[in-house]
Amino acid sequence: MRRRYAKVSIIGAGNVGATCAFRIAEKGYADVVLIDIVEGLPQGKGLDMLEATPIIGSDARIIGSNRYEETANSDIVVITSGVARKPGMSRDDLVLTNKKIVQEVVAQVVQYSPDCIIIMVTNPLDAMTQLALHLSKFPRSRVFGQSGILDSARFRTFIAQELDVSVEDVFTCVLGGHGDTMVPLTRLCTVGGVPISELLPKEKIDSLVERTVKGGGEIVALLKTGSAFYAPGVATAQMVDAIILDRKKILPCAVRLDGEYGISGVVVGVPVKLGKNGIEQIIELKLTPEESASLRRSAAAVQELLKVMQI
Ligand code: APR
């Protein structure tokens, strides 16, 4: 395969995987390989996307396959394979089913792309990222997960709607696990540089936080047959972008902390610098005692899942 372009493989050609693949293909800087266990699914979606390239003006090559040989020497592998939740389920309910799938997938990824960066998307996100880190034996700079970009995007959307401003002018910061224990730091939330506390009453901010925390569930309840995929797909593509283009972007990602924020050996979401080497720096924000306690609660919830997975 030509190496003029970067190579990104996406495992799981379902809703999130396909959305992410198409977004990357549109950028035109990477060839994309879509992998799935279902025969014909990655091939069909890959061919459909390839046939869109003349229209979207991209020379990316996109192929779909059921064979990991096609992923050999990928720069980045995005793992979305797994079961999505249905109404009434929490992300944590997926843990044992998705553990088996992630185990199988990571072994293949490591065999064919020993130097790649792995971006985890499968839920429960923090636990699955920790599992991939454990199985791959890669450094934490090369195995991390997408969650905070999505959670922040949801919060930004709700704030922009409330204030009738552009979503681009809203900055938010969400830490912690990708679930009910996530920690939106309203203190650092600004609109055009102005603190949100000067623009909205506390009760309103609290209700937007609540909607953000339950944002995934809101969509599951509407879809009934699966979970969100447009926003998760493009959030993951933004991480790919930061790495391939070495943008050194500060983005919230799920990463194993080794003493930062007073937490050791557990994956949770914090802001990091993302560039060509993956996570190039963990940004340590000064937290209030309450915020610190919330982050520790989040890490404890992830630790419970690690016990369930026995890792
Ligand atoms: N190897 C490769 N692909 C697999 C495997 C496996 N062992 N097991 C399942 N898959 C594939 C399925 O065939 C399916 O095409 O993973 C895909 C998952 O796609 P969807 O069911 O559409 O789920 P999606 O909405 O994309 O969510 C995937 O991301 O956001 C998380 O919670 C979500 O864990 C879920 C994951």
Residues whose N, C-alpha, C, O or C-beta is under 5 A from the ligand:
A	BS01	APR	G12 A13 G14 N15 V16 G17 I35 D36 I37 V38 T80 S81 G82 V83 A84 R85 I101 E104 V121 T122 N123 G226 S227 A228 F229
